[in-house]
């Protein structure tokens, strides 16, 4: 199971989410830690951002992360789909 690091940007964006969405983010992060290819996350590389991946939280929300050496992930940002992918 990968170790998960959380960026300051991710923390700030997470704090600004409604409570219901925060719960979904927690669940998505648990699933990501268990299996980065978990089907409902629909993980894939972000086009134009080398080494950055996106994962689905729900229909309108995405989170991005980087794979780090030593089986670790750095969570970069979370929020509305279009906003997150504009600056992953």
N, C-alpha and C positions, 0 to 999 in steps of 0.2 A: 504494500500500500504506500503510495507516494506521500511524502511530507508536503504540507501545503503552507506556503508563505503568502501573506496578504499585503498588498501595497497600500500606501497611505491614500492613494486615489480611490482604490476599491473600497476602503473603509469609509471614506467620505461619501461616496456614491451610495453605499449600502445604508448608511445612517439616514439618507434622504428618501429611502423607499418606504412605502406604506408597510405596516406590520405584516399584513397578509402576504405581500410579495417577499418580504424578508424571510418568512418561513419557507417559501418556495426556494429561495436562494440557498438556505441552509440545507435543504433536502438535495438540491442539485449538487452542492459541494460534497455532501456525503457520498452521493452516487459517483461523482467524479473521482473521489479518493478510492472508492472500491474498484472502479473499472472506468478508465478514461474513454472507453468505447461503449459505455452503457447506451443502449438504443434510444431511450427517450431524450438523451442529451443532444443527440445529433451533432456531435463534435466534428469540426472540420477546420482546416487552415483558413485564416483570414487572407483574402486576396490582397496583395500589395503590402503585406506586413509579414516579412520573413520571420518564422519562428513563433508567430502568435496564432493561437487557436481560439475558436469561439465555441461556446456550449449554450444550449437552449435551457432557459429557466421555465418559461412558458411561452405562449404564442407571441407576445410582444416584447419579451425581455430576454436579453442575452448577457453573458459574462465572457470575458476574454482572459486567457492565461498563456503563460509561456512554460515550456518544459525545460527544467534546469537539469544540469548534470547530477547524477546520484539519485535518480528517481524522486525528483521534487518538482512541484508546480508553483509558479508565482501568479497569483490572481491579480489581474491588472485593473479591470473596471467592470462594472455591472450597471445595467439600466436599459432604457428603451432601445430596441433593436437598431434603428437607424443611427441614433446618437452614438451608441457604443461602437458600431462598425465604422463610423466616420473618423474616429480617433481611438483605435483599439489599444 
